[in-house]
């Protein structure tokens, strides 16, 4: 069978790109990302991404909204589809198929007890109406066959919700055989003589769900990357609050007006109270057939990339204020992050309480790249947001503040070195020990990430000082600075080696220690961040010679 794993989506993607270019042009071409701006590894990435004119994109499986692009589906709709697929080739009468499908669905949803309660309530309602209509002289079957429409019209809304018209009549007749006893799971199964058939259908549905639907969807999500933008402008108060560190971050403005440079999918998000459902046919599964040996086989159909992309661009209405668009692009390897080249960064707006060091570093990056910079201004007598352009020629470089930042960072790095070494030794001892502590490893990894982040800011800051004031080395102990720089390079290199080493041993740790799959995934994500940081650090050349 041609599966989603080997499907070539290039033609469908090209078609979608043409739609993208038209939609972007209609939207005005300006897109925004709000980012926090703390002295941490995430801001390191932001600085480097702005420098290199790229945006970070990742698999939707890692997105922060727990409902966002997950293996989220309406179980009700999914089971309707799966039950139809299986029952279509099941050997039974149409009436029995209908009953089996209905009962199996309640069982799969974990609501079988509620079904039994509803059946008893339905029987009670029918008998009460029989009495109220003075039809005691009729048998249950004669009464129900003659008046089933009137009975259904007067049923409580709750029972109508459980028993739609297409199955109500079948279950109403079935109840007549249990008129004088309480309805239970046992006597329903005994009455239908279909326990084995129920179980057979249920097994097939679970197998399709677990071996086809979820794995196909997971695989597809792992082979695309998503990066999120807003078209709400730079003055969205909620975005500043929620995504830009409470007005202390930045807002990056991207200009996509040259649509000819857009070569991947960029699509607006739709907002809905209901979660969409991806059908199996969207993944190339049209139906199920039964072989001569009694095995279930899947009949393929064309994939529908448009439906899957549409699914990825739906969010709850509570997020409507974001006015979000999404870049969606394929990747060569599952779960691999990606950097998407951006045609043009038009401007950066700084929040009112942005970190001074981050601001100075970003101003340099923007001056190098001819990117306009603005400062956010909040209204004094109202809640309006305004911004004023920063004149780089008038912007004062405070050499004393910058030098003080570098000294503080250098001292902080020295303090952290000893603890980093202790943590690395402890992790190495634990790797094959029975007392392996995943939480301790994750804590240590975060500490190492913070250390590498500090090292990056220190290196970038020192280079910034040297580029603006080459003679400042006369006021420093250049020998000590060189020694610190060389030592920091060596330690960052050691952390890269550690990162690669423990990354290789993760599967072994999962097998030989008490680490869980969830722990392994979290540690793996930390190692990915750590490696990216060490790469960023290593790519930057010192402006001092050793």
Secondary structure, 3 states (H helix, E strand, C coil): CCCHHHCCCHHHHHHHHHHHHHHHHHHCCEEEEEECCCCCHHHHHHHHHHHHCEEEEECHHHCCCCCCCCCCCCHHHHHHHHHHHHHCCCCCCHHHHHHHHHHHHHHHCCCHHHHHHHHHHHHHHHHHHHHHCCCCCCCHHHHHHHHHHHHHHCCCHHHHHHCCHHHHHHHHHHHHHHCCCCCCHHHHHHHHCCHHHHHHHHHHHHHHHHHHHHHHHHHHHHCEEEEEEECCCCCCHHHHHHHCCCCCCEEEEEECCCHHHCCCEEEECEECCCCCCCCHHHHCEEEEEECCCCCEEEEECCCCHHHHHHHHCEECHHHHHHCEEEEEEECCCCCCCEEEECCCEEEEEECCCCCHHHHHHHHHHHHHHCCEEEEEEECCCCCCEEEEECCCCCCCCCHHHHHHHHHHHHHHHHHHHHHHHHHHHHHHHHCCCCCCCHHHHHHHHHHHHHHHHHHHHHHHHHHHHHHHCHHHHHHCCHHHHHHHHHHHHHHHHHHHHHHHHHHHCHHHHHHHCCCCHHHHHHHHHHHHHHHHHHHHHHHCCCCCCC
